Amino acid sequence: MDTNGVGWIGAIVVGAVAGWLAEQVMKSNMGLLMNIILGIVGAIVLNAILAAIGFSFGTGLIAYLITGFIGACLLIAIARMFRGRRV
């Protein structure tokens, strides 16, 4: 897992914040564990997409937070497309 230079504990904390922010913006109700998962997985997925096109937000906490937030929002939107209801 690429934690973007923030370490495992930082990835969990920043992932939780990113997931929570995405939950608020997307008007979702996921819970703490799912927020952590969304933030971390969202950051990993978006990092891979950005690397494929040659772009990066950089490294560190702020970059990981931005990447995790955007990635988590994308994951929530994709889940809504497949579920056909609000996630």
N, C-alpha and C positions, 0 to 999 in steps of 0.2 A: 504494500500500500504506500502510495506517495503522499506523505503528510506535508509536503511543500515547505519543509524546513522548520516546522513548528513542534515536532515531537509528538508522541502518542497522547500524552495528557493534554497538550495544547490542542491537538486535533479533536479530541473528545469535547473539550470545553468550547472551542470555537465552532465546532460542528453543531453543538447544541444551540448556540446563539444563532448561527446561520439558519438552522432548521426552524427555530422559533420565529425568527424574522420572516422567513418564507411562509410559515403557518399564518402569521398575522396578515401579511400582504395578500396571500391567496385565499383568505377567509376559510381556513381549514381548521380541523380539530384533531390533532394527531396524538398528543401526549409527549412526555419527555423523552422516552426511549426512541420513539419514531422520529422526533426532532433531531436527536443525535445521529441516528442512522441516515436520515435525509440530508443533513448537513455534510456529513463525511462522504457518503456515496455521491451526493451531488457535486461536491468538490472534485472527487476523483473522475467522475464522468465528464464534467465540463473541462477539467484539466486535459483529459485525453482528446476531447474534441478540439480544444484550442491548440494543443500541440500538433495535431494533424494539419491544421491550417497555418501553423507557424506563428501563433500569437500566445502571449502569456501576460498575466497580471503581475508577475514577479513572484518573489518568495516572501515569507513572513506572515505574521498574524493577520494584517489587514488584507493582503492579497488572498489568503486562505478564506477569510470571512466573506469577501466579495465573491470569490469563486464558489464557495459553498452555498451562499445565499442564492445566486443565480441558478446554480445547478439544482438546488432543492426546489426552486420554483418551477424549473423545467420538469423535474420528476413528478411534481404534483399535477402539473398540466397534462403530462402524458398519462398518468394514472386516471385522471378525469376523462380523457378521450376514450380509454379502453373500458372504463366502468360505466360511463354514461350517466353518472350522478356526481354530486359534490363529494369530494374526498377531503 
